[in-house]
């Protein structure tokens, strides 16, 4: 874990939690990795208290497991948790796009065009990290444009269980580009004020992960819980 924590606002514990979450989702801290409070604290020049708070936060979202006398471990990917997260996310985000069809902020709409262009460029240069970042910003812009940013906050923690699988399902531009087409289909339906079409486009988009799941689970059994 050689990446330093970025300078930013918020408590040390929150910054550490955000960075560890990023490394876990990116599989730079793979499932089964053991995390040492002391090592993290020393590496980043903080006391063990904010590290402990960060690990408790990650345990709350079930990305790590803290066991007395045995330490902290990055949990393996749970298909059951991923399926639950996808179910909840679909319920929230289909409601978001239905609301967007009734009223959508013009500034957010213009921002989405820019995000989709940047996401396509990231896909074509096979920049997976940038692609995922623009993907998240797209969904944030949908929630903000529909006037319900709290919807994204409700999704943010649970989506981590989907995001780790996404790291395995998007190995090339050929895998990433169809997701941008799905984003554009969602936006087209919103522009047309077609609630049913927007909800169905979002549902298809969030179901994409299920198609690749059997393959990536078979190819990476060590990353998944039994």
Residue pairs with C-beta under 8 A, 6 or more apart in sequence:
1 23
1 28
1 29
1 40
1 43
3 19
3 23
3 28
4 44
5 15
5 16
5 19
5 44
6 15
6 19
8 15
10 18
11 50
11 53
12 46
12 50
13 49
13 50
13 51
13 53
13 54
13 57
14 54
14 57
16 40
16 44
16 46
16 50
16 51
16 54
17 53
17 54
17 55
17 57
17 58
20 29
20 35
20 40
20 54
20 55
20 58
20 64
21 58
21 61
21 63
21 160
23 29
24 58
24 63
24 64
24 74
24 160
24 164
25 160
25 163
25 164
25 167
26 129
26 167
27 164
27 167
27 168
27 223
29 35
29 74
30 74
30 223
31 74
31 75
31 76
31 77
31 164
31 222
31 223
31 224
32 73
32 74
32 76
32 222
32 223
33 73
33 74
34 71
34 72
34 73
35 55
35 64
35 71
35 72
35 73
35 74
36 71
36 72
37 48
37 51
37 52
37 55
37 72
38 48
40 51
41 47
41 48
41 50
41 51
55 64
55 66
55 72
56 66
58 64
59 65
59 66
59 72
61 157
61 158
61 160
62 75
62 78
62 81
62 161
63 74
63 75
63 160
64 72
64 73
64 74
64 75
65 72
65 73
65 75
66 72
67 73
75 225
76 223
76 224
76 225
77 161
77 164
77 165
77 223
77 224
77 225
78 161
78 224
78 225
79 213
79 217
79 224
79 225
81 161
82 161
82 162
82 165
82 209
82 213
84 158
84 161
85 158
85 159
85 160
85 161
85 162
86 162
86 206
86 207
86 209
86 210
88 155
88 158
89 155
89 158
89 159
89 162
89 206
90 202
90 203
90 206
90 207
92 151
92 154
92 155
93 139
93 142
93 151
93 155
93 202
93 206
94 198
94 199
94 202
94 203
95 151
96 142
96 143
96 146
96 148
96 151
96 202
97 142
97 146
97 186
97 189
97 190
97 195
97 198
97 199
97 201
97 202
98 195
98 198
98 199
99 146
99 147
99 148
100 142
100 145
100 146
100 190
100 198
101 189
101 190
101 193
101 194
101 195
101 198
102 193
102 195
103 146
103 147
104 145
104 146
104 190
105 144
105 145
105 146
105 147
107 145
108 141
108 142
108 144
108 145
109 145
109 187
109 191
111 141
112 138
112 141
112 142
112 145
112 187
115 134
115 137
115 138
115 141
116 134
116 138
116 180
116 183
116 184
116 187
118 130
118 134
119 130
119 131
119 134
119 135
119 138
119 180
119 183
120 177
120 180
122 130
122 131
122 133
122 134
122 176
123 131
123 173
123 176
123 177
123 180
124 173
124 177
126 172
126 173
128 167
128 170
128 176
131 170
131 176
132 163
132 166
132 170
135 179
135 183
138 183
139 152
139 155
140 149
140 152
142 186
143 149
143 150
143 151
143 152
144 152
162 209
165 209
165 213
165 216
166 209
168 212
168 216
168 219
168 220
168 223
169 175
169 209
169 212
169 213
169 216
170 176
170 179
175 212
178 208
179 205
179 208
182 201
182 204
182 205
182 208
183 205
185 201
185 204
185 205
186 198
186 201
186 202
186 205
188 201
189 197
189 198
189 200
189 201
190 198
217 224
